[in-house]
């Protein structure tokens, strides 16, 4: 439940970062760590490694003829991501939107893509086949003149490659030759050949206009654990959760102190008060004085009953005037609390807190409701 809440609230940003597949051969009982991967990658791709800090994300691992083979999805950010932690909880490549689109096609069996049994195409050259239950599909996306190829084997991403120089589109000879060579590669590959034949899909897309597909990919189990920004700074969402927990604990502690003080005042106000003063009485015997002195016992004391304080009659207070506070919303945590600017003073408020002569009644997604007597006002975010 907590993970779903974090996934729904976190902010994920996208940056330009070329993606490609990198295969590493390791002994059967070994798998390289991050430092070893960077060292090996720098030897094989010195120019690419010098342009940025590559990230390695494991896609598949299998036993081949020459040992254990591990295939990684490598991302090299084309722009700095060090300062993006202030705005986003995670940073992913913009190309993740293509994964979100392909994953939706596989999960719907190609129906959402327009396939109705067999190949389906249109005037733009887009094509879609129906995906069988195995989840084996070959995707080719044209982003301008850049060709992006994705391969899903048994529903899992196993290959990613990007190339430029396809200005003629799907109808060009360059695209036809490239796809023919790639199909031959699939048939010979130790791992990908198990998925042949693959259902094929192709479409012209613009990743900048695929925000929905990008968010879908960000929630996918594969991308949910990935982040291009490896800075040690605290994520904005984690800061909000920490502040919310602190305020909740402080509010509970304050409520406990108020309740204990009220209970003590109630006990003192109802305590019995009785003070009885009795004079010392001396009994003198008359022997030796020749007088008969008779001392009578003191009269019995009246019974002391419990005395209770009787509070004076309460006079009704004049009704307070309800003056609308100058409140502007800054941030809202739905149903929990909000940060508001009251006359230039920032503060956090939750249901039950006072804002001027009004009291917070409820906190919505982008608005809060305040009440005072029979009056009710609603303040929306941005007003």
N, C-alpha and C positions, 0 to 999 in steps of 0.2 A: 504493500500500500504506500509506504513512504517513498519507494523508488519510483512508483508511478507518478506521485505528486511532484517529485523533483524533476522527472522527465517532462511533465506538463508545464512546469513553471520556468525551467532553465531557458536562457537565451543562447542560441547557437548562431555564430557568424560564419560567413563563407568567404574564402579568398581564392585567388587564382593559384593553382598548384598542379602542374603536370603529374599524371599518374601513369605508372607502368609496372609490369611484372618482372620480378628478379628472382631467379632460381639459385639456391645455394645447396651444394652437396656436402653432407656431414656424415660422420660415422653413425652406425646404426644406434648406438647408445648415447648419442650426444646431440645437443641443439645449441647453436650459438647464442650468446647474449648480445645486449645492445652495443657494448663497446667493441666486441669482435665484429659485429655486422658493419659498424661504421668504418672500422679499419679495412675490412675486405672491400667494402663498397668504394672507399677512397682509392684503392689500388686499381679497381676495374673501371671506375668512372671518375677520374680525377677532375675533369672540367665541371661535370655536374655537381660533384661534391663541393667544389670550391664556390659555387654560386649560392649555396644556402646550406641549411641544416636538414638533411633528408630524414624522413620518418619511415619506419618499417613496421608493417602490419601483416601478420601471418594470415595467409588465406588457406592453404592446404599443405599437408605433409604426407608422403607416401614412400614406400620402399621401392627403389629402382634397381637396375642392374649394377650400378656403380656405387651403391650405398643409399643412405636415406636422403631424399630430396625434399627440400622445404621451399615453397614459393611464397614470396612476400609481395604485398602491394606497397610500392614505394611512392612517396609524395615529396616533392621538392618545392616548398613555397616560393612563388615568384615575387612576393612582397613580404615585408617584415610583419610578423605577428606578435612581437614582444609587447606592444602597447595595447593589444586588443582585449587583454584580461580585464581592463577597467570597465568595458562595456558588455562583454560576452562571457558566459560560463565555459563555453567550448568554442573552438575554431576548427572548421572542417573545410576540405577542398570544395569548390563550387561544383566540381564534377560529381559529387555525391548525389546530386539531383538526378543524374542519369541512372544511378543504381536504384533510386526510389521509383523511377518510372519502370525500369525493367522488372523490379520485384513485384510491382502491382500487376504487370502483364502475366508473370508466372503464376501468381496466386489466383488470378481470375481465369486462368487457362487460355489467355489470348482473347477472350470475349470482349474485355474492355478496350482492346486495341483495334477492334474492328473485324477480327477473324470470324468466319462463319463456316468452318470446315474447309480445309485446304488453304491454298495461298489466296491472299487478298491484297490488292494494290489500288493505287489511286493515281490521279494525274501528276502529282508531285513526285512520284517514284517511291512513296512509302509502301511498305509491304508488311504483312503479318500472317504467320501460320498459327494454327491451333497448337498449344502446348499439351503434350501428353502428361500423364500422371507422374513421370519420372523427373520433371522439372529440368530438362535439358534444352537449353535455348542459346542461340547465337544472336547478339544484338549489334547492329552497326548504326551509329548516330552521326549525322553530319552537322557540325556546329560551324557554320560558315564554310571555310575550306579545310577544316580540321575533322579528320575521321577518327571516331572513338569506337573501339571494338570491345565488347564485354562477352564473356562466356560463362554461363551458369551450367554446372554439371551436378545433377541430382539436387537442384534447387540451391546450390551454393556457389558463390562467386569464386571462380578459379583462374580467370585470366582477364587482364586489362591492358590495352595498348592504345596509344594515340599517335597519329601521324598527320602531317600537313601536306598541302598540295593537291587537294581534290576540289578545285574550283568548278569543274564540270559537273559535279554532283553524282547522283546515282547512275545517270545515263552515260557518264564518261568511261573511256577505256581504262583509265587508271584505277577506278573503283572496281571494275569487273576483274581486272588482272589481280588486284590485291586480294579480293575475296576468294578467287580461285586458288591462289597460293595458300591462303589461310585455311581453306577446307582441307587441302592436302596435309597441312601441318596438323590439323585436328586428327586426321586419320592415322598419322604416324606417332603422335605423342603418347608416351607411356601412360599418362593419367587421363587425358581428355578423350582418348580414343574410345573409352568405355561408354561415352555418352552418344556416340554416332548412331544414327543421323540426328542432327540438331534441328529443331524448329528455328526458322530464321525470321528476324524482324529488322526493319530499317526505317528510319524516320529523320527528317530534318527538325532540329530542335534549337532552342536558344536557352542555355542554362540560366541566364539572368532573369527569364520569365517563368521559371519553374520553382517558385517558392514552396508550393504545396508538396512537390516531389522531394525537395530538399529537406523539409521538415519531416516527411515520412522516413527518409533515409536516416535522419538524425536519431529517430526513435528505434531504428532497427538494431537488433542485438549486435550485429557486426560493427556498426558505426558508433553505437552508444558508448563504447569504451575507448574511442579514439579521440585525439586532440592534437592539433598542430602546435598549440601554444603550451610548451612545457615549463613555463615560468612558475616559480614557487608561490606566486601571489594567491591570496584567497579568492575564490570565485565570488562574484557578486551575489548569487543566490545563496551561497553558504553564509555570507555576511548577513543577509536578510533573515535567514533562519535563526542564526545566533542571536541577533538583536531581538527577534520575536520571542525566542525562548527566555532571554534575559528579562524582557518586559513582563512576560507571563509569570515568571517566578517572583519578580519584584511585586507585581500586583497581588499575587497570592499571599506573599509575606506581609504586605501592608494590610490586606483584609484580615489576616490572622491577628495582627497586633490590635487592630480596631475592635475586633470581636472580643478579645481577651480583656481590653480596657472597659468595654461596655458591660461585660459580665461582672467585673470587679465593682464598678459603680452600682450595679443593681443589688449586689450582695450587701454593700455598705449601707445603702439607703433603706434596706428592709431589716436591718439588725435591731434587736431589742435593746433599749437603753433604760437602765434602772440604777439609781444611786440612792442608797439608804444610809443615813448617818444615825448612829445610836450612841447616846451619852453614857459614859462610864458611871455606874451606880455603886456607891459604897454602903455596905450594911454595918452599922455600929452597934455593938452589944452594950447594954446599959449596966452590966455588972460592975460594981465598985463605985457607982455614981449615986446610988440610992434613988434613982429615977427609973420609972417604967417607960421607956421610949419604945413605941410601937411603930415599926416601919412597914408600910403597905407596899405591896409589889406594884411596879409601874403598870399602867393600863396597857392592854394588849395593842400591838401595832396593827394598823389596818393592812389588809392584804394588798401586796404590791402586784398589780397586773402589768402585763407587757405593754410597753409604751411604743407606739409606732409613729413615725413621722408622717404627718398629713400634709402632703404638698399643697401649696396655695392654688386656688383655682386658676387655670390657664386662660389667659385672654387670647382670643383669636388674633393671629398676626395679620397685618394687611397683606393682601395678595401681591406677590412680586411682579413687577412689570417685565415682560418678555422683550428683550432687545436682541435683535438678530446680530450675532457676532460676525466680524469681518473675516470669515473663514475661507481659505483656498486650499484645495487638496494638492498634495505633492506626490504621494505614493499611497497605494491601497493594497493590503493583503486581504483578499475577499473573506468576509465573515469573521475576521480576527481583529485587525487593527488598521489604522491609517496614520499617515504623517500629514499634519496640517499646519498652515501658516495663519496664525491668529494675530492680526495687527502687526506683522513683522516678526513675531516670535514663533519659532518652529517647535513642534512637540508631537509626541506619539499619543494617540487616544484609542480607546477600545470601548465597546458598549458599556454604558453606565458611567463613563467619565463626564465631567462637566466642561462645557465650552461656553464661558460667559454665564448667562442665565439659562442656557439650554443644556440638555443632557443627551449624550449619544444614544440613540435608540437601536440602530442597526447599521452594519457595514456591508455594502454590496460590492459588485465587481468594479464599478467605476463611480460609485456615488455613496454618500452616507446620509442617514436620516437623523434629525435632531428634534426633540420635543421639549416644550415648556408649557406646563399647564395644559390647555386645550389646543395650543398651537403646534404645528409641525412644519419643519422646513427641510428641503432636500438640497444638498450641495453636490454637484457633479464635478468630475475631474475636468480641468481646463476652463471652468467658469470663474 
